[in-house]
Amino acid sequence: MHGKSKTKLAIGVIGCGNISVTYLRNAALFGRMELGACADISADMAALRAKEYGLRALSVDELLGDPEIDLVLNLTIPAAHFDISFSALSAGKHVFTEKPLATSASDGRRLVAEARARGLLLGAAPDTFLGAAGRRARRLMDEGAIGRPVTGTAFMMGRGMEHWHPNPQFYYQPGGGPVFDMGPYYLTMLVNLLGPVVRVMAMATRGQEQRLITADGPFKNTSFKVGTPTNVLSLLEFRSGATVTFGASWDVFKHSNHPIELHGTEGSLRLPDPDTFGGTVSLSARGADWTDFASEGELYGARNWPYAAPDRANYRMLGVADLARSLSEGSKPRASGDLALHVLEIMEAILVSGESRGSVAVNGTVDQPPLLGEDEAASLLHDGGSPMTTSPLAAELSGLDPQARHVLDLGRQAAAPPFETGTPEEARRAYDQGSPDLQGEREPVGLVGERIIAGPGGSLTLRIYRGQGAPSRAAPALLYLHGGGWMIGNLDSHDEICRWFANIAACVVVSPAYRLAPEHKFPAAVEDCRAVLSFMRDEAGALGIDARRIAVAGDSAGGNLAAVLSLLARDDRIPVTAQLLLYPNTDAAQTADSYRRFAEGFGLTASTMAWFRDQYVRDAGDIDDWRVSPLKTKGLAGAAPAFVAIAGHDILADEGEAYARRLQDGGVPVVLKRWPGQIHGFVSMGRHGPASRQAVEAAVAAWRSFDPG
């Protein structure tokens, strides 16, 4: 920004280690900022992160000198925090650094002074106190829920790092240890709730002089010397008069101490681990039973990490988003350099007292950061909307799969306009340009070719795949109908899926280029697909397929057509062994609750889906036609057995499940399979994860259970 006319804060990341992945992934959640470049002491590591997140890989000096970078996100090791942050400030960049601010209070004071002299913003982790649990606890404290705070305890205890971290040595050197590594989370939360600390008394020891690394890696079974206390017990005196016992140890195998408890004249408050953004806050009023306040479903409180199997809330980058807001509004960030400096001064005083066994005054002070209100917290999101309905954060709150999250990140980086803002032809060009980036390498099949047949509206092109292992005669066959809102998509966009079906099922797949809207409105696509099914039955011998073993399948709008075709085949007395429906559109009224929950931020939006529908139907009356909305069919008995795949973060999720239930109610065998963390279209995203092919494998397994052959 620096006087430039920019709407977003351009961020350069220095330090591309493990912690960078969390920051880089979470960046897409927030507005007012964008990732620009990354750098690391290892050029290979910088290149890797750059490739993963679409950034420019630079040297550290190049990034510091880049005029396009507004803020440096310092994710280096603690020993490098001061040098990198000071260099960035000297280069005229705002800074947000991982904790601690520096490894000494004197260096921390230099950073704060440098930022102030240059009129720059300086922020620092941790920002966990801005999460759902921290905000809940702060509201209760501000409301006087426990009266005047009197005393409390805070304990961070564990075994240390060497049993899980492949290179843990730096954790045990000056600037590390449990006080400097984990203390910032506990002390920042305490200052947020109680205000500044004025005095400390402590004892500090080293449980072991040497540590043995047992984690897998290049240093396994090697020892290193410990250079900082690993077991510290301290007493903190706050300006408010409250006293809190703070213990930090890496010499404990098991304990039952709660992370933080605060006790006042009217009650007690219990907090979860302040290293996370969520967890349960509990309140006891004057000795009554605990009342729990869970964070799941609250903004920045639900479990989203680790990405493969979330068990905690991790929204690192929230403090950067608050700093970006501060910069645009001319206010002070909550996770500020001043707050981080005060915490650093407390930690240094604890270690000094631990060595001297005497009382040490904390000379610096800071005001409590203002509470982050719920509306303001939501305004930090990329669209400023409700996090449970219109923001990608809703995906985090519900456990979005890493594959889906990565695809959404790529989409946001591309910043393409919504389809509905252009013409149908522009939408097709955009879709055709983007779909190859989602598909993986083409899987070889036994044979693939094209054939043109006569259709109801003219020539129809079919692409025919014979899978590896498919018999040359009387093979099972699948009519696959591509998705694309009845108006985009083609034989190439769904080539990967057709190849998978052909090989996994050892069958023949026929994929037609049916007519598209709006040039050819409903029922043109239905008529084309019906004609292709009849062709497959009539020409089964020439195609080398068994006319009694034909299934239909499709995704999205193609799933809609497959569902309709199954019902038409029932009425036409054409045997169909299965209908394999991947996140099908079954109700064009678009009133299901999933349209509200996932309206924006998850790929296919409610607005785009409404545009697709309006291009497809002739008038509003078609919406109630069962051939547009098969969920509205009066009777489903006798339809082909169905496999229905549901993406958990999809506007079509509810209507897909509703159709599966209607089929079951009609006596139709149904296999309903949910992918809770996936988004609409995930089966077409094979380049980015295994779930795509796994969905096809599940569909084929269901087909075989319906038609054992």
NUBA-633631 format. One line per 3 residues: number of its first residue (from 1); their letters; for each residue x, y, z negated of C-alpha. Coordinates in Angstrom, 3 decimals. Layout:
// NUBA-633631
NUM = a = X Y Z  ...
// end
This chain:
// NUBA-633631
1 = mhg = 0.000 0.000 0.000  2.574 2.663 -0.959  0.717 5.297 1.011
4 = ksk = -0.018 2.969 3.903  -3.549 2.626 5.151  -4.098 -0.990 4.151
7 = tkl = -7.151 -2.698 2.766  -5.311 -5.691 1.278  -2.220 -6.092 -0.848
10 = aig = 0.396 -8.000 1.148  2.147 -10.524 -1.086  5.604 -11.999 -0.687
13 = vig = 6.369 -15.077 -2.777  9.884 -15.637 -4.087  10.344 -19.112 -5.509
16 = cgn = 8.770 -22.007 -3.601  8.941 -24.772 -6.216  6.106 -26.849 -7.625
19 = isv = 4.256 -23.975 -9.311  4.044 -22.099 -6.016  1.569 -24.641 -4.639
22 = tyl = -1.031 -23.651 -7.226  -0.627 -19.938 -6.556  -0.639 -20.366 -2.781
25 = rna = -3.739 -22.555 -2.767  -5.641 -20.284 -5.142  -4.787 -17.119 -3.206
28 = alf = -7.583 -17.820 -0.729  -10.147 -17.440 -3.514  -9.539 -13.765 -4.070
31 = grm = -10.041 -10.510 -2.206  -7.923 -7.359 -1.927  -4.799 -9.377 -1.168
34 = elg = -3.234 -11.624 1.447  -0.154 -13.818 1.627  2.537 -12.549 3.973
37 = aca = 5.881 -14.298 3.482  7.858 -16.567 1.196  11.494 -17.010 0.240
40 = dis = 13.542 -19.371 -1.874  17.162 -20.056 -2.711  16.575 -23.174 -0.608
43 = adm = 15.771 -22.204 2.972  14.292 -25.659 3.548  11.844 -25.211 0.677
46 = aal = 10.789 -21.807 1.970  10.288 -23.255 5.447  8.143 -26.052 4.012
49 = rak = 5.826 -23.686 2.134  5.684 -21.361 5.129  4.544 -24.203 7.354
52 = eyg = 1.970 -25.422 4.810  0.349 -22.020 4.293  0.960 -20.157 7.550
55 = lra = 3.538 -17.720 6.131  6.786 -16.220 7.378  9.846 -17.890 5.860
58 = lsv = 12.443 -15.244 4.969  15.588 -14.990 2.916  15.219 -13.296 -0.466
61 = del = 16.961 -10.153 0.817  14.804 -10.089 3.942  11.618 -10.352 1.890
64 = lgd = 12.697 -7.621 -0.514  13.483 -5.362 2.430  10.326 -6.130 4.400
67 = pei = 8.213 -2.944 4.606  5.060 -5.013 5.166  5.283 -6.628 1.729
70 = dlv = 3.572 -4.665 -1.052  3.938 -7.013 -4.011  6.512 -9.643 -4.932
73 = lnl = 5.135 -12.709 -6.691  8.128 -13.934 -8.682  7.904 -17.710 -9.192
76 = tip = 11.577 -18.383 -9.810  13.038 -20.074 -12.905  13.034 -17.976 -16.126
79 = aah = 16.748 -17.193 -15.887  16.127 -15.446 -12.549  12.983 -13.542 -13.532
82 = fdi = 14.720 -10.308 -14.497  17.042 -10.114 -11.484  14.321 -10.817 -8.923
85 = sfs = 11.741 -8.558 -10.569  14.186 -5.683 -11.008  15.363 -5.993 -7.397
88 = als = 11.756 -5.986 -6.195  10.903 -2.900 -8.226  14.051 -1.191 -6.954
91 = agk = 12.877 -1.985 -3.425  9.572 -0.218 -4.129  7.460 -3.360 -4.525
94 = hvf = 4.838 -4.051 -7.148  5.644 -7.213 -9.110  3.778 -10.061 -10.725
97 = tek = 6.065 -12.618 -12.343  5.642 -16.028 -13.872  6.180 -16.124 -17.612
100 = pla = 8.235 -15.089 -19.435  8.702 -11.516 -18.276  12.442 -11.951 -18.898
103 = tsa = 14.649 -14.026 -21.169  15.404 -11.094 -23.489  13.326 -8.238 -24.817
106 = sdg = 15.970 -5.728 -23.711  15.649 -6.908 -20.103  11.878 -6.849 -20.447
109 = rrl = 11.990 -3.228 -21.582  14.164 -2.364 -18.566  11.576 -3.864 -16.221
112 = vae = 8.684 -1.988 -17.820  10.666 1.268 -17.719  11.673 0.764 -14.086
115 = ara = 8.088 0.097 -13.000  6.841 3.138 -14.888  9.559 5.401 -13.454
118 = rgl = 8.740 4.311 -9.906  4.977 4.445 -10.313  4.652 0.718 -9.606
121 = llg = 2.500 -1.929 -11.224  4.147 -4.745 -13.146  2.182 -7.801 -14.179
124 = aap = 3.087 -11.159 -15.641  1.710 -14.557 -16.450  0.040 -16.007 -18.296
127 = dtf = -3.342 -14.948 -17.004  -5.117 -17.921 -18.583  -6.744 -15.625 -21.154
130 = lga = -8.833 -14.267 -18.261  -10.384 -17.713 -17.704  -13.810 -18.820 -18.883
133 = agr = -12.692 -19.987 -22.335  -10.623 -16.871 -23.014  -13.441 -14.563 -21.966
136 = rar = -15.959 -16.471 -24.092  -13.706 -16.327 -27.162  -13.037 -12.620 -26.639
139 = rlm = -16.758 -11.849 -26.365  -17.448 -13.723 -29.601  -14.643 -11.893 -31.379
142 = deg = -15.781 -8.518 -30.057  -19.330 -9.292 -31.203  -18.066 -9.991 -34.726
145 = aig = -18.993 -13.669 -34.646  -16.398 -14.541 -37.308  -16.424 -11.168 -39.072
148 = rpv = -13.039 -9.666 -39.935  -10.275 -12.080 -38.892  -8.269 -13.256 -41.902
151 = tgt = -6.096 -16.192 -40.935  -5.611 -18.933 -38.377  -3.381 -21.560 -36.834
154 = afm = -1.954 -22.175 -33.375  -0.051 -25.345 -32.552  1.709 -26.405 -29.360
157 = mgr = 3.260 -29.807 -29.978  4.466 -32.559 -27.682  7.356 -34.732 -26.568
160 = gme = 8.990 -32.263 -24.216  9.637 -32.490 -20.501  12.270 -35.153 -19.883
163 = hwh = 9.824 -38.067 -19.738  7.900 -36.613 -16.761  9.999 -33.855 -15.124
166 = pnp = 12.795 -35.070 -12.810  15.010 -32.040 -13.541  14.102 -30.753 -17.030
169 = qfy = 17.442 -29.316 -18.143  16.509 -25.637 -17.655  13.578 -26.000 -20.065
172 = yqp = 16.044 -26.537 -22.898  18.321 -23.560 -22.289  18.043 -19.946 -23.564
175 = ggg = 14.857 -18.489 -22.120  13.266 -21.936 -22.352  12.329 -24.159 -25.245
178 = pvf = 8.773 -24.537 -26.550  8.594 -20.927 -27.740  9.583 -19.343 -24.423
181 = dmg = 7.990 -21.983 -22.196  4.632 -22.496 -23.926  4.580 -19.667 -26.433
184 = pyy = 3.408 -17.089 -23.882  0.082 -18.924 -23.475  -0.620 -19.081 -27.207
187 = ltm = 0.729 -15.661 -28.136  -0.964 -13.884 -25.223  -4.290 -15.441 -26.221
190 = lvn = -3.767 -14.406 -29.851  -2.885 -10.816 -28.910  -5.905 -10.751 -26.602
193 = llg = -8.132 -11.755 -29.525  -6.448 -10.118 -32.527  -4.308 -7.278 -31.198
196 = pvv = -0.556 -6.717 -31.579  1.828 -8.475 -33.971  3.910 -6.346 -36.363
199 = rvm = 6.059 -8.904 -38.215  7.130 -12.546 -38.066  8.831 -15.074 -40.316
202 = ama = 10.074 -18.375 -38.910  12.203 -21.482 -39.232  13.731 -23.107 -36.141
205 = trg = 15.569 -26.372 -35.593  16.643 -28.718 -32.803  15.172 -32.172 -33.157
208 = qeq = 17.922 -33.603 -30.959  21.206 -32.148 -29.768  21.112 -34.345 -26.638
211 = rli = 18.081 -35.311 -24.546  17.795 -38.390 -22.315  15.954 -37.983 -18.997
214 = tad = 13.616 -40.939 -18.440  11.570 -39.491 -15.559  12.167 -40.873 -12.085
217 = gpf = 14.573 -38.778 -10.043  18.274 -38.139 -9.419  18.993 -37.526 -13.134
220 = knt = 17.166 -40.535 -14.571  18.969 -42.108 -17.553  21.369 -39.162 -17.876
223 = sfk = 21.673 -36.916 -20.939  22.047 -33.161 -21.318  22.838 -30.790 -24.170
226 = vgt = 20.018 -28.804 -25.769  20.723 -25.066 -25.881  17.680 -23.639 -27.697
229 = ptn = 15.475 -24.560 -30.686  12.905 -27.244 -29.938  10.999 -27.153 -33.226
232 = vls = 9.761 -23.796 -34.551  7.284 -22.906 -37.286  6.396 -19.227 -37.728
235 = lle = 4.023 -16.896 -39.558  2.646 -13.970 -37.543  1.328 -10.797 -39.179
238 = frs = -1.023 -8.804 -36.944  -1.641 -5.082 -37.118  -5.242 -5.904 -37.994
241 = gat = -4.032 -7.584 -41.201  -4.695 -11.149 -40.023  -1.959 -13.766 -40.475
244 = vtf = -1.609 -16.780 -38.186  0.672 -19.798 -38.424  2.208 -20.599 -35.028
247 = gas = 4.026 -23.880 -34.500  5.810 -24.899 -31.299  7.619 -28.212 -31.002
250 = wdv = 8.916 -30.644 -28.405  9.768 -33.191 -31.079  6.273 -34.571 -31.751
253 = fkh = 4.877 -37.806 -30.309  1.340 -37.503 -31.660  -0.637 -35.010 -33.758
256 = snh = -4.201 -33.930 -34.570  -3.778 -30.155 -34.815  -6.232 -28.085 -32.776
259 = pie = -4.571 -25.668 -30.298  -5.999 -22.493 -31.882  -8.293 -21.904 -34.851
262 = lhg = -9.216 -18.467 -36.213  -11.012 -17.889 -39.494  -12.759 -14.726 -40.652
265 = teg = -15.089 -13.383 -43.287  -18.176 -14.688 -41.449  -17.040 -17.871 -39.744
268 = slr = -14.466 -19.771 -37.705  -13.589 -19.999 -34.018  -11.871 -22.896 -32.311
271 = lpd = -10.218 -22.568 -28.874  -8.983 -25.132 -26.338  -5.459 -25.339 -24.952
274 = pdt = -4.615 -21.789 -23.779  -2.476 -23.233 -20.977  -5.742 -23.833 -19.117
277 = fgg = -8.499 -21.499 -17.978  -11.353 -23.661 -19.237  -12.251 -26.019 -22.057
280 = tvs = -14.694 -25.773 -24.937  -14.852 -22.870 -27.386  -16.530 -23.742 -30.698
283 = lsa = -18.041 -21.431 -33.319  -18.951 -22.179 -36.934  -20.980 -19.490 -38.727
286 = rga = -20.248 -19.488 -42.472  -19.476 -23.204 -42.626  -22.293 -24.427 -40.388
289 = dwt = -21.779 -27.176 -37.810  -19.757 -26.243 -34.766  -21.637 -24.753 -31.825
292 = dfa = -19.863 -25.601 -28.566  -19.575 -23.315 -25.554  -18.402 -25.372 -22.573
295 = seg = -16.639 -23.744 -19.624  -17.651 -26.233 -16.948  -19.750 -24.349 -14.418
298 = ely = -18.568 -20.973 -15.727  -16.512 -18.635 -13.588  -12.843 -19.707 -13.623
301 = gar = -13.621 -22.479 -16.075  -14.337 -25.764 -14.315  -11.795 -28.465 -13.680
304 = nwp = -9.907 -28.102 -10.411  -6.402 -29.427 -11.161  -4.557 -31.619 -10.396
307 = yaa = -6.118 -31.499 -6.971  -6.401 -35.243 -6.404  -8.131 -35.922 -9.750
310 = pdr = -9.059 -32.680 -11.537  -9.021 -32.787 -15.330  -8.458 -29.102 -16.209
313 = any = -9.100 -25.585 -14.974  -6.186 -23.904 -13.205  -6.851 -20.548 -11.526
316 = rml = -3.350 -19.108 -11.490  -3.430 -16.048 -9.212  -6.333 -14.563 -11.178
319 = gva = -3.950 -12.094 -12.820  -2.624 -11.064 -9.410  -6.186 -10.492 -8.232
322 = dla = -6.823 -8.291 -11.276  -3.617 -6.362 -10.537  -4.747 -5.830 -6.939
325 = rsl = -8.035 -4.485 -8.267  -6.150 -2.181 -10.626  -4.066 -0.854 -7.764
328 = seg = -7.125 -0.047 -5.668  -8.963 1.549 -8.602  -6.041 3.292 -10.283
331 = skp = -6.409 1.360 -13.548  -4.109 -0.844 -15.625  -3.967 -4.590 -15.020
334 = ras = -4.948 -6.826 -17.913  -2.060 -9.269 -17.520  0.275 -6.289 -17.603
337 = gdl = 3.990 -5.897 -18.035  3.304 -4.139 -21.335  1.381 -7.149 -22.666
340 = alh = 4.071 -9.554 -21.437  6.777 -7.386 -23.031  5.023 -7.435 -26.404
343 = vle = 4.727 -11.233 -26.208  8.416 -11.412 -25.272  9.294 -9.256 -28.288
346 = ime = 7.257 -11.580 -30.533  9.019 -14.660 -29.155  12.451 -13.111 -29.557
349 = ail = 11.593 -12.069 -33.130  10.486 -15.654 -33.875  13.831 -17.060 -32.707
352 = vsg = 15.818 -14.382 -34.567  13.850 -15.076 -37.735  14.280 -18.805 -37.216
355 = esr = 18.037 -18.376 -37.244  18.175 -15.884 -40.132  15.277 -17.350 -42.177
358 = gsv = 14.238 -13.746 -42.851  11.346 -11.461 -41.954  11.712 -9.662 -38.602
361 = avn = 9.696 -6.632 -37.529  8.239 -6.491 -34.019  8.988 -2.903 -33.073
364 = gtv = 7.016 -2.707 -29.849  3.256 -2.671 -29.644  0.455 -2.885 -27.100
367 = dqp = -3.279 -2.344 -26.968  -5.594 -5.300 -26.485  -6.426 -5.624 -22.795
370 = pll = -10.064 -4.808 -22.059  -12.437 -7.745 -21.756  -12.864 -8.990 -18.187
373 = ged = -16.641 -8.814 -17.772  -18.537 -11.379 -15.746  -19.529 -8.995 -12.957
376 = eaa = -16.001 -7.687 -12.632  -14.618 -11.233 -12.707  -16.919 -12.183 -9.828
379 = sll = -15.940 -9.045 -7.904  -12.360 -10.324 -7.700  -13.449 -13.089 -5.349
382 = hdg = -12.727 -12.861 -1.667  -16.274 -11.755 -0.804  -17.253 -10.162 -4.108
385 = gsp = -20.285 -12.432 -4.245  -21.673 -14.948 -6.678  -19.075 -17.628 -7.353
388 = mtt = -21.690 -20.341 -7.529  -23.326 -19.581 -4.210  -21.277 -17.530 -1.796
391 = spl = -17.634 -17.891 -2.778  -15.019 -20.533 -2.104  -14.554 -20.582 -5.858
394 = aae = -17.738 -22.614 -6.078  -15.763 -25.342 -4.354  -13.184 -25.185 -7.108
397 = lsg = -15.883 -25.291 -9.741  -17.257 -28.465 -8.206  -13.985 -30.239 -7.438
400 = ldp = -13.234 -29.575 -3.781  -11.047 -32.213 -2.118  -7.505 -31.065 -1.196
403 = qar = -8.169 -31.917 2.468  -11.260 -29.715 2.529  -9.568 -26.939 0.590
406 = hvl = -6.653 -26.910 3.019  -8.950 -26.719 6.036  -10.846 -23.825 4.446
409 = dlg = -7.544 -22.083 3.724  -6.596 -22.405 7.405  -9.969 -21.034 8.446
412 = rqa = -9.653 -18.003 6.215  -6.143 -17.334 7.469  -7.385 -17.476 11.061
415 = aap = -10.084 -14.897 10.158  -12.146 -15.778 13.228  -15.522 -14.014 13.500
418 = pfe = -18.623 -16.121 12.801  -20.078 -17.845 15.849  -23.328 -15.928 15.526
421 = tgt = -21.586 -12.583 16.070  -20.807 -13.496 19.671  -22.377 -15.217 22.641
424 = pee = -22.879 -18.974 22.993  -20.048 -19.096 25.508  -17.713 -17.306 23.107
427 = arr = -18.693 -19.741 20.372  -17.882 -22.674 22.650  -14.494 -21.260 23.575
430 = ayd = -13.630 -20.630 19.934  -14.740 -24.124 18.938  -12.859 -25.758 21.795
433 = qgs = -9.690 -23.876 20.894  -9.904 -24.815 17.223  -10.974 -28.457 17.332
436 = pdl = -7.591 -29.856 18.526  -5.974 -28.416 15.392  -8.310 -30.518 13.259
439 = qge = -7.844 -33.859 15.046  -4.823 -36.093 14.600  -2.874 -38.018 17.210
442 = rep = -5.116 -39.873 19.629  -5.441 -43.489 18.523  -4.920 -45.867 21.469
445 = vgl = -7.949 -47.945 22.447  -8.245 -50.929 24.726  -9.762 -48.923 27.580
448 = vge = -11.309 -45.513 28.087  -12.992 -44.073 31.139  -15.864 -41.886 32.314
451 = rii = -19.017 -42.567 34.280  -21.726 -40.324 35.665  -25.345 -41.408 35.558
454 = agp = -28.623 -39.785 36.512  -30.283 -38.038 33.596  -33.633 -36.298 33.109
457 = ggs = -32.121 -32.923 33.955  -29.436 -33.947 36.419  -26.119 -35.767 36.199
460 = ltl = -24.933 -36.972 32.802  -21.267 -37.673 32.075  -20.499 -40.559 29.741
463 = riy = -17.139 -41.334 28.186  -16.853 -45.044 27.459  -14.340 -46.527 25.023
466 = rgq = -13.607 -50.237 24.647  -11.921 -50.729 21.301  -8.929 -52.910 20.663
469 = gap = -10.187 -56.414 19.963  -13.584 -55.817 21.563  -14.718 -58.778 23.666
472 = sra = -14.847 -58.222 27.403  -18.450 -59.399 27.515  -21.413 -59.046 25.141
475 = apa = -19.538 -56.668 22.866  -21.411 -54.748 20.180  -22.024 -51.177 21.330
478 = lly = -22.400 -47.770 19.744  -24.043 -44.718 21.270  -22.203 -41.805 19.641
481 = lhg = -23.754 -38.311 19.803  -21.400 -35.443 19.021  -22.247 -32.642 16.630
484 = ggw = -22.043 -28.903 17.184  -25.403 -27.365 16.360  -26.905 -28.625 19.661
487 = mig = -24.957 -25.889 21.460  -21.201 -26.442 21.040  -19.005 -29.532 21.025
490 = nld = -18.158 -31.881 23.868  -16.554 -35.203 24.714  -13.081 -33.969 23.719
493 = shd = -14.058 -32.445 20.383  -15.189 -35.839 19.062  -12.738 -38.030 20.922
496 = eic = -10.914 -38.982 17.707  -14.084 -40.223 15.998  -15.115 -42.286 19.013
499 = rwf = -11.691 -43.945 19.170  -11.888 -44.829 15.481  -15.334 -46.364 15.850
502 = ani = -14.252 -48.351 18.926  -11.186 -49.833 17.209  -12.524 -50.336 13.692
505 = aac = -15.732 -51.985 14.920  -14.051 -53.716 17.904  -16.928 -52.413 19.988
508 = vvv = -17.777 -50.340 23.032  -18.567 -46.690 22.310  -20.572 -44.588 24.751
511 = spa = -20.396 -40.818 24.213  -22.617 -38.627 26.432  -22.171 -34.979 27.354
514 = yrl = -25.827 -34.194 26.687  -27.276 -30.827 27.694  -26.639 -27.959 25.293
517 = ape = -28.741 -25.039 24.079  -29.598 -22.274 24.632  -29.392 -22.960 28.369
520 = hkf = -31.250 -26.212 27.741  -33.520 -25.940 24.731  -35.281 -28.696 22.842
523 = paa = -36.197 -31.371 23.879  -33.488 -31.523 26.570  -30.816 -33.075 24.319
526 = ved = -33.284 -35.622 22.940  -34.365 -36.631 26.460  -30.750 -37.044 27.578
529 = cra = -29.836 -39.239 24.615  -32.969 -41.336 25.103  -32.020 -41.846 28.731
532 = vls = -28.504 -42.958 27.804  -29.828 -45.511 25.323  -32.131 -46.921 28.009
535 = fmr = -29.190 -47.022 30.427  -27.109 -48.994 27.922  -29.922 -51.513 27.494
538 = dea = -30.584 -51.854 31.206  -26.923 -51.975 32.286  -25.623 -54.000 29.345
541 = gal = -24.170 -56.714 31.580  -22.244 -54.248 33.731  -20.988 -52.457 30.628
544 = gid = -19.908 -55.705 28.976  -22.106 -55.132 25.938  -24.844 -57.025 24.139
547 = arr = -28.166 -55.229 24.642  -29.399 -56.711 21.362  -26.502 -55.217 19.354
550 = iav = -26.607 -51.486 20.087  -26.302 -48.968 17.261  -26.648 -45.196 17.379
553 = agd = -24.490 -42.698 15.507  -23.751 -39.013 15.300  -22.542 -36.218 13.092
556 = sag = -24.418 -33.057 12.090  -26.661 -32.133 15.045  -25.528 -35.409 16.590
559 = gnl = -26.736 -37.120 13.427  -30.053 -35.372 13.952  -30.250 -36.738 17.484
562 = aav = -29.247 -40.224 16.314  -31.961 -40.217 13.649  -34.560 -39.082 16.188
565 = lsl = -33.336 -41.623 18.726  -33.676 -44.429 16.186  -37.339 -43.536 15.747
568 = lar = -37.906 -43.228 19.485  -36.226 -46.617 20.003  -38.601 -48.096 17.449
571 = ddr = -41.544 -46.719 19.413  -39.991 -47.776 22.756  -39.300 -51.274 21.371
574 = ipv = -35.597 -50.959 22.144  -33.651 -52.924 19.542  -31.239 -50.731 17.581
577 = taq = -29.189 -52.518 14.959  -28.172 -49.453 12.923  -28.223 -45.687 12.733
580 = lll = -24.976 -44.246 11.381  -25.647 -40.670 10.297  -22.764 -38.431 9.276
583 = ypn = -24.041 -35.388 7.322  -27.158 -35.233 9.537  -29.421 -32.238 10.050
586 = tda = -32.885 -33.557 9.217  -34.959 -30.484 8.349  -34.790 -27.388 10.541
589 = aqt = -36.775 -25.399 7.971  -33.425 -24.953 6.147  -35.025 -24.489 2.725
592 = ads = -33.107 -27.121 0.723  -31.220 -25.895 -2.344  -27.856 -26.812 -0.809
595 = yrr = -28.422 -23.936 1.622  -28.289 -21.663 -1.418  -25.401 -23.398 -3.203
598 = fae = -23.118 -23.516 -0.176  -24.428 -20.627 1.891  -20.971 -19.191 2.564
601 = gfg = -17.355 -20.095 2.023  -17.484 -23.798 2.928  -17.059 -23.813 6.704
604 = lta = -20.559 -24.156 8.136  -22.594 -21.263 6.740  -26.329 -20.882 6.344
607 = stm = -26.248 -17.978 8.761  -24.474 -19.992 11.465  -26.834 -22.941 11.022
610 = awf = -29.857 -20.674 11.392  -28.352 -19.289 14.618  -27.773 -22.787 15.978
613 = rdq = -31.353 -23.768 15.233  -32.797 -20.630 16.782  -30.797 -21.231 19.952
616 = yvr = -32.080 -24.811 20.101  -35.821 -24.508 19.495  -38.250 -22.940 21.963
619 = dag = -40.256 -21.240 19.250  -40.981 -21.480 15.518  -43.487 -24.238 16.127
622 = did = -40.707 -26.636 17.137  -39.267 -26.500 13.619  -42.082 -28.731 12.380
625 = dwr = -41.760 -31.179 15.302  -40.355 -34.439 13.865  -38.004 -34.673 16.859
628 = vsp = -36.323 -31.509 15.520  -36.898 -32.251 11.839  -36.998 -36.043 11.397
631 = lkt = -37.509 -35.560 7.643  -41.026 -34.455 8.590  -41.804 -37.785 10.288
634 = kgl = -44.993 -39.225 8.795  -43.822 -42.840 8.835  -40.257 -44.191 8.820
637 = aga = -41.055 -47.868 8.415  -39.483 -49.983 11.118  -36.599 -47.595 11.812
640 = apa = -33.138 -49.070 12.190  -31.115 -49.745 9.018  -29.224 -46.589 8.114
643 = fva = -25.839 -45.497 6.875  -25.938 -41.884 5.638  -22.743 -40.005 4.788
646 = iag = -23.045 -36.886 2.628  -20.422 -34.157 2.169  -20.771 -32.748 -1.337
649 = hdi = -20.056 -29.128 -0.364  -22.320 -28.913 2.665  -25.470 -26.895 3.289
652 = lad = -26.945 -30.080 4.824  -26.238 -32.235 1.758  -29.709 -32.120 0.211
655 = ege = -31.661 -32.815 3.383  -29.354 -35.733 4.216  -30.018 -37.277 0.829
658 = aya = -33.727 -36.567 1.163  -33.825 -38.412 4.496  -32.016 -41.402 2.992
661 = rrl = -34.624 -41.529 0.219  -37.477 -41.301 2.743  -35.996 -44.200 4.695
664 = qdg = -35.674 -46.278 1.531  -39.259 -45.448 0.581  -40.279 -46.738 4.011
667 = gvp = -38.592 -50.074 3.382  -35.590 -49.354 5.599  -32.232 -50.759 4.394
670 = vvl = -29.973 -47.793 3.553  -26.346 -47.390 2.551  -25.888 -43.879 1.136
673 = krw = -22.261 -42.818 0.730  -21.225 -39.511 -0.840  -17.924 -37.669 -0.471
676 = pgq = -18.381 -35.180 -3.343  -15.347 -33.018 -2.600  -15.805 -32.717 1.148
679 = ihg = -17.231 -30.039 3.422  -19.365 -30.226 6.528  -17.521 -31.675 9.500
682 = fvs = -14.836 -33.458 7.482  -14.961 -36.580 9.659  -13.666 -34.437 12.541
685 = mgr = -10.626 -33.302 10.535  -8.391 -36.344 10.772  -5.192 -34.328 11.041
688 = hgp = -5.613 -33.085 7.474  -6.375 -36.141 5.379  -7.444 -39.777 5.134
691 = asr = -11.096 -39.153 4.206  -12.040 -38.672 7.866  -11.125 -42.152 9.014
694 = qav = -12.279 -43.664 5.732  -15.790 -42.352 6.419  -15.827 -44.137 9.776
697 = eaa = -14.573 -47.308 8.096  -17.435 -47.080 5.600  -19.949 -46.573 8.419
700 = vaa = -18.649 -49.617 10.285  -18.755 -51.719 7.112  -22.410 -50.768 6.644
703 = wrs = -23.158 -51.527 10.310  -21.638 -54.980 9.932  -23.704 -55.601 6.814
706 = fdp = -26.838 -54.793 8.830  -25.693 -56.786 11.882  -23.269 -59.528 10.829
709 = g = -23.080 -60.652 14.466
// end
